[in-house]
């Protein structure tokens, strides 16, 4: 019978964002090492912050998941500029849940 292990976390508000594609978007690498997953879990994410995260897309899309990390890219749907400074000023962060199934 399969067993499920659930863990959750969040990135520090406004920290660790990096620029992607000439000020068109930002990304963040989320470290899940502390959860000690044995296999790659299913990650579910959401972008949180103090303002304007409603005017973005990508905050719930997981890229390159492994048992110790994943990446999230965020951009504006209309292509307007989005910078690391924007993410920092608005205290954006990723809230996440990881579900590992074994057996």
DSSP file (Angstrom, degrees, kcal/mol; ACC not computed):
  #  RESIDUE AA STRUCTURE BP1 BP2  ACC     N-H-->O    O-->H-N    N-H-->O    O-->H-N    TCO  KAPPA ALPHA  PHI   PSI    X-CA   Y-CA   Z-CA
    1    1 A X              0   0    0      0, 0.0   101,-0.1     0, 0.0     2,-0.0   0.000 360.0 360.0 360.0 132.9    0.0    0.0    0.0
    2    2 A X        -     0   0    0     99,-0.1     2,-0.3   101,-0.0   101,-0.2  -0.313 360.0-152.0 -66.3 147.7    1.4    3.4   -0.9
    3    3 A X  E     -A  102   0A   0     99,-3.0    99,-2.5     2,-0.0     2,-0.4  -0.911   4.9-147.6-117.5 151.5    2.4    5.9    1.8
    4    4 A X  E     -A  101   0A   0     -2,-0.3     2,-0.5    97,-0.2    97,-0.2  -0.952   7.4-166.3-122.2 136.7    2.4    9.6    1.5
    5    5 A X  E     -A  100   0A   0     95,-2.7    95,-3.0    -2,-0.4     2,-0.4  -0.990  10.3-164.1-121.9 127.9    4.6   12.1    3.1
    6    6 A X  E     +A   99   0A   0     -2,-0.5     2,-0.3    93,-0.2    93,-0.2  -0.930  13.3 166.8-117.4 134.2    3.7   15.8    3.1
    7    7 A X  E     -A   98   0A   0     91,-2.2    91,-3.3    -2,-0.4     2,-0.3  -0.960   9.9-168.9-139.6 157.7    5.9   18.7    3.8
    8    8 A X  E     +A   97   0A   0     -2,-0.3     2,-0.3    89,-0.2    89,-0.2  -0.949  13.2 147.4-145.0 162.8    5.6   22.4    3.2
    9    9 A X  E     -A   96   0A   0     87,-2.2    87,-2.9    -2,-0.3     2,-0.3  -0.968  25.9-130.6-172.2-173.9    7.6   25.6    3.3
   10   10 A X  E     -A   95   0A   0     -2,-0.3    85,-0.2    85,-0.2     2,-0.2  -0.989  22.6-113.2-153.4 154.8    8.1   29.1    1.9
   11   11 A X        -     0   0    0     83,-1.8     2,-0.1    -2,-0.3     3,-0.1  -0.538  50.8 -87.1 -82.8 156.4   10.9   31.2    0.6
   12   12 A X    >   -     0   0    0     -2,-0.2     3,-2.0     1,-0.1    -1,-0.1  -0.442  57.0 -94.5 -63.8 134.3   12.0   34.3    2.5
   13   13 A X  T 3  S-     0   0    0      1,-0.3    80,-0.2    -2,-0.1    79,-0.2  -0.262 102.9  -3.7 -55.2 124.8    9.8   37.3    1.4
   14   14 A X  T 3  S+     0   0    0     78,-2.7     2,-0.3     1,-0.2    -1,-0.3   0.438 108.5 115.5  77.4   1.7   11.6   39.3   -1.3
   15   15 A X    <   +     0   0    0     -3,-2.0    -1,-0.2    77,-0.3    -4,-0.0  -0.731  61.5  17.5-109.8 154.1   14.8   37.2   -1.2
   16   16 A X  S    S+     0   0    0     -2,-0.3    13,-0.5     1,-0.2    -1,-0.2   0.489  75.2 145.0  74.7   8.6   16.6   35.0   -3.7
   17   17 A X  E     -C   28   0B   0     -3,-0.2     2,-0.3    11,-0.1    -1,-0.2  -0.501  30.2-161.4 -73.6 147.6   14.9   36.2   -6.9
   18   18 A X  E     -C   27   0B   0      9,-2.7     9,-2.4    -2,-0.1     2,-0.2  -0.949  20.4-106.8-130.4 151.4   17.0   36.3  -10.0
   19   19 A X  E     -C   26   0B   0     -2,-0.3     2,-0.4     7,-0.2     7,-0.2  -0.492  33.4-173.3 -78.1 145.4   16.6   38.1  -13.3
   20   20 A X  E  >> +C   25   0B   0      5,-2.6     5,-1.8    -2,-0.2     4,-0.7  -0.998  56.7   0.2-139.0 135.6   15.6   36.2  -16.4
   21   21 A X  T >45S-     0   0    0     -2,-0.4     3,-1.8     3,-0.2    -1,-0.2   0.946 120.0 -51.5  55.3  67.0   15.3   37.4  -20.1
   22   22 A X  T 345S-     0   0    0      1,-0.3    -1,-0.2     2,-0.1    61,-0.0   0.848 110.3 -46.5  47.9  53.3   16.2   41.1  -20.1
   23   23 A X  T 345S+     0   0    0      2,-0.2    59,-2.9    58,-0.1    -1,-0.3   0.657 113.9 111.9  65.7  18.7   13.9   42.4  -17.4
   24   24 A X  T <<5S-     0   0    0     -3,-1.8    52,-0.6    -4,-0.7     2,-0.3   0.727  84.3  -5.1 -90.3 -23.7   10.9   40.5  -18.8
   25   25 A X  E   < -CD  20  75B   0     -5,-1.8    -5,-2.6    50,-0.2     2,-0.3  -0.978  58.2-138.1-160.8 168.3   10.7   38.0  -15.9
   26   26 A X  E     -CD  19  74B   0     48,-2.4    48,-3.1    -2,-0.3     2,-0.3  -0.876  14.8-162.9-128.1 161.8   12.2   36.7  -12.7
   27   27 A X  E     -CD  18  73B   0     -9,-2.4    -9,-2.7    -2,-0.3     2,-0.4  -0.959   5.0-155.3-142.0 164.7   12.8   33.3  -11.2
   28   28 A X  E     -CD  17  72B   0     44,-2.0    44,-2.1    -2,-0.3     2,-0.6  -0.998  12.4-141.9-141.2 136.3   13.5   31.6   -7.9
   29   29 A X  E     - D   0  71B   0    -13,-0.5     2,-0.6    -2,-0.4    42,-0.2  -0.881  21.7-150.0 -96.0 123.4   15.2   28.4   -7.0
   30   30 A X  E     - D   0  70B   0     40,-3.3    40,-1.4    -2,-0.6     2,-0.6  -0.844   3.4-146.7-101.1 123.4   13.5   26.8   -4.0
   31   31 A X  E     + D   0  69B   0     -2,-0.6    38,-0.3    38,-0.2     3,-0.2  -0.788  24.3 168.7 -92.1 119.6   15.6   24.6   -1.8
   32   32 A X    >   +     0   0    0     36,-2.8     3,-1.6    -2,-0.6     4,-0.4   0.133  40.3 117.1-114.1  18.3   13.7   21.7   -0.2
   33   33 A X  G >   +     0   0    0     35,-0.7     3,-1.8     1,-0.3    -1,-0.1   0.859  67.7  63.3 -54.6 -40.0   16.8   19.8    1.1
   34   34 A X  G 3  S+     0   0    0      1,-0.3    -1,-0.3    -3,-0.2    -2,-0.1   0.724  93.5  62.9 -61.7 -21.7   15.7   20.2    4.7
   35   35 A X  G <  S-     0   0    0     -3,-1.6    -1,-0.3    32,-0.1    -2,-0.2   0.666  95.2-144.4 -79.5 -15.3   12.6   18.1    4.1
   36   36 A X    <   -     0   0    0     -3,-1.8     2,-0.1    -4,-0.4    -3,-0.1   0.878  22.6-173.1  54.9  45.5   14.8   15.1    3.2
   37   37 A X        -     0   0    0     30,-0.6    -1,-0.2    -5,-0.4     3,-0.1  -0.469  18.9-153.0 -64.4 139.1   12.5   13.7    0.5
   38   38 A X  S    S+     0   0    0     -2,-0.1     2,-0.3     1,-0.0    -1,-0.1   0.768  79.9  18.1 -84.0 -28.7   13.8   10.3   -0.7
   39   39 A X  S    S-     0   0    0     28,-0.1     2,-0.5    27,-0.1    27,-0.1  -0.819 104.2 -74.1-132.4 171.7   12.3   10.7   -4.1
   40   40 A X        -     0   0    0     -2,-0.3    61,-0.2    25,-0.1    27,-0.2  -0.584  54.1-151.8 -71.6 118.4   11.0   13.7   -6.2
   41   41 A X        -     0   0    0     -2,-0.5     2,-0.6    25,-0.4    59,-0.2  -0.283  24.0 -97.9 -80.6 172.1    7.7   14.8   -4.7
   42   42 A X  E     -B   99   0A   0     57,-2.7    57,-2.3    -2,-0.0     2,-0.4  -0.855  44.4-152.3 -86.0 120.7    4.8   16.5   -6.4
   43   43 A X  E     -B   98   0A   0     -2,-0.6     2,-0.4    55,-0.2    55,-0.2  -0.803  12.9-168.0 -99.3 138.0    5.2   20.2   -5.6
   44   44 A X  E     -B   97   0A   0     53,-2.6    53,-2.1    -2,-0.4     2,-0.3  -0.996  18.0-176.1-122.7 128.1    2.3   22.6   -5.5
   45   45 A X  E     -B   96   0A   0     -2,-0.4     2,-0.3    15,-0.4    51,-0.2  -0.828  18.8-173.7-128.2 160.7    3.1   26.3   -5.4
   46   46 A X  E     -B   95   0A   0     49,-1.9    49,-2.6    -2,-0.3     2,-0.5  -0.975  26.3-124.5-149.5 142.4    1.6   29.7   -5.1
   47   47 A X  E     +B   94   0A   0     -2,-0.3     2,-0.3    47,-0.2    47,-0.2  -0.757  34.2 178.9 -86.6 128.6    3.1   33.2   -5.3
   48   48 A X  E     +B   93   0A   0     45,-3.1    45,-2.3    -2,-0.5     2,-0.3  -0.797  13.1 126.6-122.2 166.6    2.5   35.4   -2.2
   49   49 A X        -     0   0    0     -2,-0.3    42,-0.2    43,-0.3    43,-0.2  -0.978  64.0 -79.7 168.6-173.1    3.5   38.9   -1.4
   50   50 A X  S    S-     0   0    0     40,-3.3     2,-0.3    -2,-0.3    41,-0.1   0.745  99.4  -3.7 -87.3 -26.1    2.5   42.4   -0.2
   51   51 A X  S    S+     0   0    0     39,-0.7    -1,-0.3    -3,-0.1    41,-0.1  -0.990 111.9  15.4-164.9 155.9    1.3   43.7   -3.6
   52   52 A X  S >  S+     0   0    0     -2,-0.3     3,-1.0     1,-0.1    38,-0.0   0.472  71.9 119.3  60.5  10.2    0.8   43.1   -7.4
   53   53 A X  G >   +     0   0    0      1,-0.2     3,-0.9     2,-0.1     6,-0.1   0.728  69.2  67.7 -72.4 -18.1    1.3   39.4   -7.4
   54   54 A X  G 3  S+     0   0    0      1,-0.3    -1,-0.2     3,-0.0    -2,-0.0   0.726  91.8  62.4 -66.9 -21.5   -2.2   39.2   -8.7
   55   55 A X  G <  S+     0   0    0     -3,-1.0     2,-0.3    21,-0.0    -1,-0.3  -0.112  95.7  78.7 -98.1  35.4   -0.8   40.8  -11.9
   56   56 A X    <   -     0   0    0     -3,-0.9     2,-0.3    20,-0.2    20,-0.2  -0.832  60.3-147.9-133.6 171.1    1.5   38.0  -12.7
   57   57 A X  B    S+E   75   0B   0     18,-2.7    18,-2.2    -2,-0.3    -2,-0.0  -0.980  70.9  45.1-137.2 151.6    1.6   34.5  -14.3
   58   58 A X    >   +     0   0    0     -2,-0.3     3,-2.2    16,-0.2    15,-0.3   0.205  65.3 118.5 106.8 -14.8    3.7   31.5  -13.5
   59   59 A X  T 3  S+     0   0    0      1,-0.3    15,-0.1    16,-0.1   -11,-0.1   0.647  82.0  44.7 -62.8 -14.8    3.7   31.5   -9.7
   60   60 A X  T 3  S+     0   0    0    -14,-0.1     2,-0.6    13,-0.1   -15,-0.4   0.236  91.5 101.3-110.7  12.7    2.0   28.0   -9.6
   61   61 A X    <   -     0   0    0     -3,-2.2     2,-0.4    12,-0.3    12,-0.4  -0.878  58.0-154.2-105.1 122.6    4.2   26.4  -12.3
   62   62 A X        -     0   0    0     -2,-0.6     2,-0.4   -19,-0.2    10,-0.2  -0.797  10.7-170.6 -98.3 131.6    7.0   24.2  -11.2
   63   63 A X  B     +F   71   0B   0      8,-2.9     8,-2.8    -2,-0.4    -2,-0.0  -0.932  62.2   0.7-120.3 146.5   10.1   23.6  -13.3
   64   64 A X  S    S-     0   0    0     -2,-0.4    -1,-0.2     6,-0.2     2,-0.1   0.863  77.9-167.0  51.5  49.4   13.0   21.1  -12.9
   65   65 A X        +     0   0    0     -3,-0.2     2,-0.3     5,-0.1     5,-0.2  -0.429  15.4 163.0 -70.2 140.5   11.7   19.4   -9.8
   66   66 A X        -     0   0    0      3,-2.7   -25,-0.4    -2,-0.1     3,-0.2  -0.797  56.4 -91.3-136.8-178.2   14.1   17.1   -7.9
   67   67 A X  S    S+     0   0    0     -2,-0.3   -30,-0.6     1,-0.2   -32,-0.1   0.677 126.5  35.7 -71.9 -14.2   14.0   15.7   -4.3
   68   68 A X  S    S-     0   0    0      1,-0.2   -36,-2.8   -32,-0.1   -35,-0.7   0.459 123.8  -2.9-117.7  -3.8   16.0   18.7   -3.1
   69   69 A X  E     -D   31   0B   0    -38,-0.3    -3,-2.7    -3,-0.2     2,-0.3  -0.995  44.4-166.6-171.5 170.1   14.7   21.7   -5.2
   70   70 A X  E     -D   30   0B   0    -40,-1.4   -40,-3.3    -2,-0.3     2,-0.3  -0.950  21.0-125.4-160.1 170.0   12.6   23.2   -8.0
   71   71 A X  E     -DF  29  63B   0     -8,-2.8    -8,-2.9    -2,-0.3     2,-0.4  -0.932  12.2-163.6-125.4 146.9   12.3   26.5   -9.9
   72   72 A X  E     -D   28   0B   0    -44,-2.1   -44,-2.0    -2,-0.3     2,-0.4  -0.999   6.0-158.5-129.9 129.4    9.5   28.9  -10.5
   73   73 A X  E     -D   27   0B   0    -12,-0.4     2,-0.4    -2,-0.4   -12,-0.3  -0.870   9.2-167.4-104.2 140.0    9.4   31.6  -13.2
   74   74 A X  E     +D   26   0B   0    -48,-3.1   -48,-2.4    -2,-0.4     2,-0.3  -0.991  15.3 154.8-130.0 135.7    7.2   34.7  -12.9
   75   75 A X  E     -DE  25  57B   0    -18,-2.2   -18,-2.7    -2,-0.4     2,-0.4  -0.918  44.7 -97.1-145.7 172.2    6.3   37.2  -15.5
   76   76 A X    >   -     0   0    0    -52,-0.6     3,-1.6     4,-0.5   -20,-0.2  -0.791  29.4-131.5 -92.1 139.8    3.5   39.7  -16.4
   77   77 A X  T 3  S+     0   0    0     -2,-0.4    -1,-0.1     1,-0.3   -21,-0.1   0.796 106.5  51.8 -62.3 -28.2    1.0   38.4  -18.9
   78   78 A X  T 3  S-     0   0    0      2,-0.0    -1,-0.3     1,-0.0     0, 0.0   0.439 114.6-113.8 -90.3   1.3    1.2   41.5  -21.0
   79   79 A X    <   +     0   0    0     -3,-1.6     3,-0.1     1,-0.2    -2,-0.1   0.473  61.4 153.1  83.7   1.9    5.1   41.4  -21.2
   80   80 A X        -     0   0    0      1,-0.1    -4,-0.5    -5,-0.0    -1,-0.2  -0.217  57.1 -76.2 -60.3 158.2    5.7   44.5  -19.2
   81   81 A X        -     0   0    0     -6,-0.1     2,-0.3   -56,-0.0   -57,-0.2  -0.195  47.4-176.1 -57.2 143.1    9.0   44.7  -17.4
   82   82 A X        -     0   0    0    -59,-2.9     2,-0.2    -3,-0.1   -57,-0.1  -0.945   9.8-177.5-144.0 121.0    9.5   42.7  -14.2
   83   83 A X     >  -     0   0    0     -2,-0.3     4,-1.8   -59,-0.1     3,-0.2  -0.696  42.8-109.2-119.7 166.9   12.7   43.0  -12.2
   84   84 A X  H  > S+     0   0    0     -2,-0.2     4,-2.6     1,-0.2     5,-0.2   0.886 119.9  58.8 -58.8 -39.5   14.3   41.5   -9.1
   85   85 A X  H  > S+     0   0    0      1,-0.2     4,-2.9     2,-0.2    -1,-0.2   0.881 102.9  52.7 -59.5 -38.3   13.8   44.9   -7.5
   86   86 A X  H  > S+     0   0    0      2,-0.2     4,-1.9     1,-0.2    -1,-0.2   0.945 110.9  46.2 -60.3 -47.8   10.0   44.6   -8.1
   87   87 A X  H  <>S+     0   0    0     -4,-1.8     5,-2.2     1,-0.2     4,-0.3   0.881 115.3  47.1 -63.4 -39.1   10.0   41.1   -6.4
   88   88 A X  H ><5S+     0   0    0     -4,-2.6     3,-1.3     3,-0.2    -2,-0.2   0.946 112.0  48.4 -68.0 -48.7   12.0   42.4   -3.5
   89   89 A X  H 3<5S+     0   0    0     -4,-2.9    -2,-0.2     1,-0.3    -1,-0.2   0.836 115.4  45.2 -61.2 -33.9   10.0   45.6   -2.9
   90   90 A X  T 3<5S-     0   0    0     -4,-1.9   -40,-3.3    -5,-0.2   -39,-0.7   0.400 107.0-127.5 -92.8   1.9    6.7   43.6   -3.0
   91   91 A X  T < 5 -     0   0    0     -3,-1.3    -3,-0.2    -4,-0.3    -4,-0.1   0.851  39.3-175.7  55.3  39.9    8.1   40.9   -0.7
   92   92 A X      < +     0   0    0     -5,-2.2   -78,-2.7   -79,-0.2     2,-0.3  -0.376   7.9 165.7 -65.9 144.2    7.1   38.2   -3.1
   93   93 A X  E     - B   0  48A   0    -45,-2.3   -45,-3.1   -80,-0.2     2,-0.6  -0.980  35.3-113.4-154.3 160.5    7.7   34.6   -2.0
   94   94 A X  E     - B   0  47A   0     -2,-0.3   -83,-1.8   -47,-0.2     2,-0.4  -0.881  20.0-161.6-103.1 123.9    6.8   31.1   -2.9
   95   95 A X  E     +AB  10  46A   0    -49,-2.6   -49,-1.9    -2,-0.6     2,-0.3  -0.880  25.2 178.8 -97.2 133.4    4.6   29.1   -0.6
   96   96 A X  E     -AB   9  45A   0    -87,-2.9   -87,-2.2    -2,-0.4     2,-0.4  -0.957  28.5-159.6-143.1 156.4    4.8   25.4   -1.4
   97   97 A X  E     -AB   8  44A   0    -53,-2.1   -53,-2.6    -2,-0.3     2,-0.4  -0.993  12.8-159.4-129.8 137.5    3.7   21.9   -0.5
   98   98 A X  E     -AB   7  43A   0    -91,-3.3   -91,-2.2    -2,-0.4     2,-0.5  -0.981   2.7-166.4-119.1 130.4    5.5   18.7   -1.5
   99   99 A X  E     -AB   6  42A   0    -57,-2.3   -57,-2.7    -2,-0.4     2,-0.5  -0.964   4.5-168.0-119.6 116.9    3.8   15.3   -1.5
  100  100 A X  E     -A    5   0A   0    -95,-3.0   -95,-2.7    -2,-0.5     2,-0.5  -0.896   2.4-163.3-106.3 129.5    6.0   12.2   -1.8
  101  101 A X  E     +A    4   0A   0     -2,-0.5     2,-0.3   -61,-0.2   -97,-0.2  -0.952  13.7 172.5-114.3 127.8    4.4    8.9   -2.5
  102  102 A X  E      A    3   0A   0    -99,-2.5   -99,-3.0    -2,-0.5    -2,-0.0  -0.918 360.0 360.0-130.5 158.3    6.3    5.6   -1.9
  103  103 A X              0   0    0     -2,-0.3    -1,-0.1  -101,-0.2   -99,-0.1   0.438 360.0 360.0  91.3 360.0    5.5    2.0   -1.9
